[in-house]
Amino acid sequence: MKRRDFLAGSAACSLAAWTGQALAQSGPLTKIIFPFAAGGGGDALCRLLAQHIAPLLDRNIIVENRTGGDGLIGIKAVKGANPDGATILVTTGPTMYLLPMVETTPSFDSAKDFVPVSQLVRFEFCVFAGPAVPAADVKDFTQLVAWLKANPDKATFGVPSNGTIPHFTGSRLEQALGVKLTRVAYRGSAPIINDLVGGHLPFAISTLTDAIPQHRAGNIRILAVGSAARSPFLPDAPTLKESGIDLVADAWYGMWLPAGASPDFAKKLSEAVATALAKPEVKEKLSAIGLIPVGSTPEGLTRELAANTAFWQPIVKATGYKITN
C-alpha cells in the first residue's frame, strides 16, 4: 500500500471553510504549520486561532499549509524546527497516533519528538445507510446489524480512505458483530454519499457533518454516531455505545511544538488557546463547520494521545494494515 492511499483521520473529508486572517501584532513572527491543504475545516480552525491568539501572545501569527505525504511533510517540518516557539504544529490526533502505527518504519515518535500544547476541537464520525438498505427494515443500528447478517452478500461499506478512523472502526465492528464486512475506500466523503444516494452502496462510515445534509433531506439515514456522547449537531442519533458497541470513534485536532521547546511557553500558548476557544464568536464559527471546542492543558493532550494510542493500537495491529515509506 502506498503512502498516498493513507489519509489520517478525516483530514481528507470536506468541511466548509472559514477564511479569517491573523491579526498583525508587534511581536515576532510565528508560523502555525498545518500539514493539509487550505479550504477545509482544519485550515479554518488554524486561521481562526491565529487571529485570536496573536494579540494574547503579542506575536505576528501566520498559517502555512505544508502539504504532502498525507500530513508527514508538515509534521517533519515541525519536528526538525528550532524549538524557540516560532513554529507550531496543528494537525489531527489520528495523524499523530495512526501514522506511526501503520508506517513500516515510523517517521516520528509523537511523544518524544514534540511538546504537547492543547487538544483543540473534536469532530465526529457516524454510521449511515442509503436506499440500498430498505428503510422499512432498518431504522437504527441494531436493525442494520440484523440486516447485514441476513444479507451477507451485501455487507459492504464505504470509508473516506484507507488507514483512517472509519477504516479501523469498520474492522472493530466486524470483530464485535461477527459479520464479515467488505470495505471500499473512496477519496473523501462526497463520492461515498453519491454512491449511497444512488443505491450503489449499502452503508458507510464517515464524518457526521458531511452526512447530515443528505440525512436531513431524507436521502440517507444516520444510524449511530461514534462519539462518547450524543452529538450536539444531531442529538436524536444514538451513539455506538448506546447501540451495544463498546467503541468511541471520533477524532480531534491538537497543537504541538518541536521537542526542546520551553514548557513555560507551551503552557502560555495553551492558555491563549483556551481563552480563544471560550469566546462565543469562536464557538459559533467552529460549530458552523462541525467542530466542537475542547481546549486542554499540555498534560491533557498527553493523556488523550496516550489513551487513543493504547486503544487503537491492538485494533490496527489485528488488521495487519501497513503503508510503505
ABEGO torsion letter per residue (X at the ends): XBAAABBBEAAABBBBBBABBBBBBABBBBBBBBABBBGBAAAAAAAAAAAAAAAAAGBBBBBBBBBEGGGAAAAAAAAABBAAGABBBBBBAAAAAAAAAABABBABBAAAABBBABBABBBBBBBBBBAABBAAABABAAAAAAAAAABAAABBBBBABBGBAAAAAAAAAAAAAGBBBBBBBBBEAAAAAAAAAAGABABBBBBAAAAAAAAAAGABBBABBABABBBAABAABBBAAAAGBBBBBBBBBBBBBBBGBBAAAAAAAAAAAAAAAABAAAAAAAAAAGBBBAEBBAAAAAAAAAAAAAAAAAAAAAAGBBBBX
